[in-house]
Amino acid sequence: MNNRDFTAPYVFQEFPKWVTLADGSQILVENAEEEAIVTADKKEGGDPAADAEREALLAQAKELGLKVHPATGLDKLREKIAAAQG
């Protein structure tokens, strides 16, 4: 037998995979839980002030060139932005 005759069985792996978000951007998810968080619709009755702050922080992080998960908490976003700024 030579190396050219080698065959291996194909094993399907679903994750990691790219998921397209509602805004058209893409993100790499590592498991089904992350995919569910990323693809879940925003829940009604959320705090509009927190949502507005999150959007502003995500925009600021994007301007700084940071790649953050859309479900990252506000505190973590603030920390990452502060670290990138100084």
C-alpha positions, 0 to 999 in steps of 0.5 A: 500500500502506498500513501496515494491509496489512503482513504479516511471516513468523512465525519461531519462537524457542524461547528464551528460555523459562520452564521449570518445575522439579521443586519447582514453581518456574519459571526463565527459560532462555536456551538448550538448555544451561541448560535441560538443566542445570536439568531434569537429575535430581540425580546419584547419589553426589554429596557430601551435605555440599555438597548440604546447603550448597547448599540452605541457601545457596539458601534464604538467597538466597531469603530475601534476595530474590536470584534465583539460578540453581539451578546456581550454584556455591557460591563464587558463591552465597556472594559474592552473599549476602555482597554482599546482606548488607553 
